[in-house]
Amino acid sequence: MCHWVASQFAIPGEDGKPMAIGAIVADISDRKRAENALRQSETELREKNQQLEHTLQELQRTKEQLIQSEKMSSLGQLVAGVAHEINNPISFIYGNLTHVSEYAQELVSLVRLYQQHYPQPSAEIQTLSEELDLDFLAQDFPKILSSMKNGATRIREIVLSLRNFSRLDEAEVKAINIHEGIDNTLLIVKNRLHSQALAWEKGARHAEIKIIKEYGKLPPVKCYAGQLNQVFLNILTNAIDALDMKAGDWGSGDWGQSTRGWEFGTK
């Protein structure tokens, strides 16, 4: 396709008046092709810039994901390490508490037997017995040991949940029970749920968060268990933070007697 441009001009006669019209015609096809090529290049450049910007954004997101993944991996290693360090001494304590309880019962039985055979102890023994409040000690000591055993059991459950939560030994995709992952994660954030009630007692505007679980019958799900638990943890902690931030907008009234509830359902 050719492009032409024409310019007209008057040709004067001897008297200076126009006597004819002249025209100059120039072929500007090359210039038009150059202009079109320039516009096409500018369009392609804008498109490539947009693609480059999109690629940079994708790289940034990938970088952030890698950083987050590294943080999750480090957190998992930290959790697993702490769980391992706690597990050894608590297992020792838990295992020995049963023997301590038995020994305590035997000692109390021995003291009772002495009291039966020697109902009139010496003044020194009688004085020490009253100072120690032997009857109360005999009743309270087994209760203390029972409480210690319950506490040790609770610690063992938390340690097990921490180990299950991190799942560092399961680096490959495998079928897991999602409900166990949710339960383990809930145990991790349980302290924050309880702390809301404590914060209310101290005058802060927080109500207790009640957890309601309605689990359906789900088949095992193939996934990276540790990473999925991290997702659960992020969702729960973000939800707790959101509730805390929103607490000030919920007014007063019966706030102190209200309970915020979460329902966990699977289908």
C-alpha positions as CSV (number, residue, x, y, z in Angstrom):
1,M,0.0,0.0,0.0
2,C,1.4,3.4,-1.1
3,H,0.9,6.7,0.6
4,W,1.2,10.0,-1.2
5,V,1.1,13.6,-0.1
6,A,0.5,16.6,-2.4
7,S,1.1,20.3,-1.9
8,Q,-0.4,22.9,-4.2
9,F,0.9,26.4,-4.9
10,A,0.1,29.3,-7.2
11,I,2.2,30.1,-10.2
12,P,2.3,33.9,-10.8
13,G,2.3,35.5,-14.2
14,E,4.4,38.5,-15.4
15,D,1.9,40.9,-13.8
16,G,2.4,39.1,-10.5
17,K,-1.1,37.6,-10.5
18,P,-1.7,33.8,-10.2
19,M,-1.9,32.4,-13.7
20,A,-1.8,28.7,-12.9
21,I,-1.8,26.2,-10.0
22,G,1.2,24.0,-9.5
23,A,1.4,20.8,-7.3
24,I,4.2,18.7,-5.8
25,V,3.4,15.1,-5.1
26,A,5.7,13.1,-2.8
27,D,5.7,9.4,-2.0
28,I,5.6,9.0,1.8
29,S,5.0,5.3,1.9
30,D,8.3,4.6,3.6
31,R,7.6,7.2,6.3
32,K,4.1,5.7,6.9
33,R,5.5,2.2,7.1
34,A,8.1,3.5,9.5
35,E,5.4,5.2,11.6
36,N,3.3,2.1,11.6
37,A,6.3,0.0,12.6
38,L,7.1,2.4,15.4
39,R,3.5,2.3,16.7
40,Q,3.6,-1.5,16.5
41,S,6.9,-1.5,18.4
42,E,5.5,0.8,21.1
43,T,2.5,-1.5,21.5
44,E,4.7,-4.6,21.7
45,L,6.9,-2.8,24.2
46,R,4.0,-1.9,26.4
47,E,2.8,-5.5,26.3
48,K,6.2,-6.8,27.1
49,N,6.5,-4.3,30.0
50,Q,3.2,-5.5,31.3
51,Q,4.3,-9.1,31.0
52,L,7.6,-8.2,32.7
53,E,5.7,-6.5,35.5
54,H,3.4,-9.5,35.9
55,T,6.5,-11.8,35.9
56,L,8.1,-9.7,38.6
57,Q,5.0,-9.8,40.7
58,E,4.9,-13.6,40.3
59,L,8.6,-13.8,41.3
60,Q,7.8,-11.6,44.4
61,R,4.9,-13.9,45.4
62,T,7.1,-16.9,44.8
63,K,9.8,-15.4,47.0
64,E,7.4,-14.6,49.7
65,Q,6.0,-18.1,49.5
66,L,9.5,-19.6,49.8
67,I,10.3,-17.3,52.7
68,Q,7.0,-18.4,54.4
69,S,7.8,-22.0,53.6
70,E,11.2,-21.6,55.1
71,K,9.7,-20.0,58.2
72,M,7.2,-22.9,58.5
73,S,10.0,-25.4,58.1
74,S,12.0,-23.6,60.8
75,L,8.9,-23.4,63.1
76,G,8.3,-27.1,62.6
77,Q,11.9,-28.0,63.4
78,L,11.7,-25.7,66.5
79,V,8.4,-27.3,67.6
80,A,9.7,-30.8,67.1
81,G,12.9,-30.0,69.0
82,V,11.1,-28.5,71.9
83,A,8.7,-31.4,72.0
84,H,11.6,-33.9,72.0
85,E,13.4,-32.0,74.8
86,I,10.2,-31.9,76.9
87,N,9.2,-35.5,76.2
88,N,12.3,-37.1,77.8
89,P,12.1,-35.5,81.3
90,I,8.3,-35.6,81.4
91,S,8.3,-39.3,80.5
92,F,10.7,-39.9,83.4
93,I,8.5,-37.9,85.8
94,Y,5.3,-39.6,84.6
95,G,6.8,-43.1,84.8
96,N,8.0,-42.5,88.4
97,L,4.9,-40.9,89.7
98,T,3.1,-44.3,89.8
99,H,5.9,-45.7,92.0
100,V,5.9,-42.5,94.2
101,S,2.2,-42.9,94.8
102,E,2.6,-46.5,95.7
103,Y,5.5,-45.7,98.1
104,A,3.4,-42.9,99.7
105,Q,0.5,-45.2,100.3
106,E,2.9,-47.8,101.9
107,L,4.5,-45.2,104.1
108,V,1.1,-43.9,105.3
109,S,0.0,-47.5,105.9
110,L,3.2,-48.1,107.9
111,V,2.5,-44.9,110.0
112,R,-1.1,-46.0,110.7
113,L,0.2,-49.5,111.7
114,Y,2.7,-47.8,114.2
115,Q,-0.2,-45.8,115.6
116,Q,-2.2,-48.9,116.2
117,H,0.6,-50.7,118.0
118,Y,1.9,-47.7,119.8
119,P,-1.1,-45.5,120.6
120,Q,0.9,-43.6,123.2
121,P,4.0,-42.2,121.4
122,S,6.7,-40.3,123.2
123,A,6.2,-36.6,123.8
124,E,8.8,-35.8,121.0
125,I,6.9,-37.9,118.4
126,Q,3.6,-36.5,119.5
127,T,4.8,-32.9,119.2
128,L,6.2,-33.5,115.7
129,S,3.0,-35.3,114.6
130,E,1.0,-32.3,115.7
131,E,3.4,-29.8,114.0
132,L,3.2,-31.8,110.7
133,D,-0.6,-32.3,111.0
134,L,-0.1,-35.9,110.2
135,D,-3.7,-36.7,109.6
136,F,-4.1,-33.9,107.0
137,L,-0.8,-34.9,105.4
138,A,-1.9,-38.5,105.0
139,Q,-5.1,-37.3,103.3
140,D,-3.6,-34.5,101.1
141,F,-0.4,-36.2,100.0
142,P,-2.1,-38.7,97.7
143,K,-4.3,-35.9,96.2
144,I,-1.2,-33.9,95.4
145,L,0.4,-36.9,93.7
146,S,-2.8,-37.5,91.8
147,S,-2.8,-33.8,90.6
148,M,0.8,-34.1,89.6
149,K,0.0,-37.2,87.6
150,N,-2.8,-35.5,85.9
151,G,-0.6,-32.5,85.1
152,A,2.1,-34.9,83.7
153,T,-0.5,-36.6,81.6
154,R,-1.6,-33.3,80.2
155,I,2.0,-32.3,79.3
156,R,2.4,-35.6,77.5
157,E,-0.7,-35.0,75.5
158,I,0.6,-31.5,74.6
159,V,4.0,-32.9,73.6
160,L,2.3,-35.6,71.5
161,S,0.2,-32.9,69.8
162,L,3.3,-30.8,69.1
163,R,5.0,-33.8,67.5
164,N,2.0,-34.6,65.5
165,F,1.6,-30.9,64.6
166,S,5.1,-30.6,63.2
167,R,5.1,-33.9,61.3
168,L,8.7,-33.4,60.3
169,D,9.1,-37.1,59.8
170,E,6.4,-37.1,57.1
171,A,8.1,-35.1,54.3
172,E,6.1,-36.8,51.6
173,V,2.5,-36.8,50.6
174,K,0.5,-39.3,52.6
175,A,-3.1,-40.0,53.7
176,I,-4.0,-38.5,57.0
177,N,-7.0,-37.9,59.2
178,I,-7.8,-34.1,58.9
179,H,-9.7,-34.2,62.1
180,E,-6.6,-35.2,64.0
181,G,-4.8,-32.2,62.4
182,I,-7.5,-29.8,63.5
183,D,-7.6,-31.3,67.0
184,N,-3.8,-31.0,67.4
185,T,-3.8,-27.4,66.1
186,L,-6.7,-26.5,68.5
187,L,-4.6,-27.8,71.3
188,I,-1.7,-25.5,70.2
189,V,-3.9,-22.4,70.4
190,K,-5.9,-23.5,73.5
191,N,-3.9,-21.2,75.7
192,R,-5.0,-18.2,73.7
193,L,-8.6,-19.3,74.0
194,H,-8.3,-19.6,77.7
195,S,-6.4,-16.3,78.0
196,Q,-9.4,-14.5,76.7
197,A,-11.4,-15.4,79.8
198,L,-8.5,-14.4,82.0
199,A,-8.1,-11.1,80.2
200,W,-11.8,-10.4,80.9
201,E,-11.2,-11.0,84.6
202,K,-8.4,-8.4,84.5
203,G,-10.7,-5.8,82.9
204,A,-9.9,-6.3,79.3
205,R,-12.7,-6.5,76.8
206,H,-12.3,-10.2,75.9
207,A,-14.8,-13.0,76.2
208,E,-14.1,-16.7,76.2
209,I,-14.0,-18.4,72.8
210,K,-16.0,-21.6,72.8
211,I,-15.1,-24.3,70.3
212,I,-17.9,-26.5,68.9
213,K,-16.7,-29.4,66.7
214,E,-19.1,-31.1,64.3
215,Y,-17.0,-33.5,62.3
216,G,-18.4,-35.6,59.5
217,K,-17.1,-38.9,58.3
218,L,-14.2,-38.0,56.0
219,P,-11.9,-40.5,54.2
220,P,-8.1,-40.0,54.7
221,V,-6.8,-37.1,52.7
222,K,-3.5,-37.2,50.9
223,C,-1.4,-34.1,51.7
224,Y,1.6,-32.7,53.4
225,A,0.4,-33.1,57.0
226,G,2.8,-30.5,58.5
227,Q,2.0,-27.9,55.9
228,L,-1.7,-28.5,56.3
229,N,-1.4,-28.1,60.1
230,Q,0.4,-24.8,59.5
231,V,-2.6,-23.6,57.4
232,F,-5.0,-24.6,60.2
233,L,-2.8,-22.7,62.7
234,N,-2.7,-19.6,60.5
235,I,-6.5,-19.6,60.1
236,L,-7.1,-20.0,63.8
237,T,-4.6,-17.4,65.0
238,N,-5.8,-14.9,62.4
239,A,-9.4,-15.5,63.5
240,I,-8.5,-15.0,67.2
241,D,-6.7,-11.7,66.3
242,A,-9.7,-10.6,64.3
243,L,-12.1,-11.3,67.2
244,D,-9.8,-9.4,69.5
245,M,-9.7,-6.4,67.2
246,K,-13.5,-6.5,66.7
247,A,-14.2,-6.8,70.4
248,G,-14.3,-3.1,71.0
249,D,-17.1,-2.7,68.5
250,W,-19.5,-5.1,70.1
251,G,-20.7,-2.8,72.8
252,S,-21.1,-3.4,76.5
253,G,-24.3,-4.7,78.2
254,D,-24.0,-8.4,78.9
255,W,-20.6,-8.7,77.2
256,G,-19.0,-10.2,80.3
257,Q,-21.5,-13.1,80.3
258,S,-21.3,-13.6,76.5
259,T,-19.3,-16.3,74.9
260,R,-17.9,-16.2,71.4
261,G,-18.2,-19.5,69.6
262,W,-16.5,-21.2,66.7
263,E,-18.0,-24.1,64.9
264,F,-15.8,-26.5,63.1
265,G,-17.6,-28.7,60.6
266,T,-16.4,-31.1,58.0
267,K,-18.4,-32.9,55.3
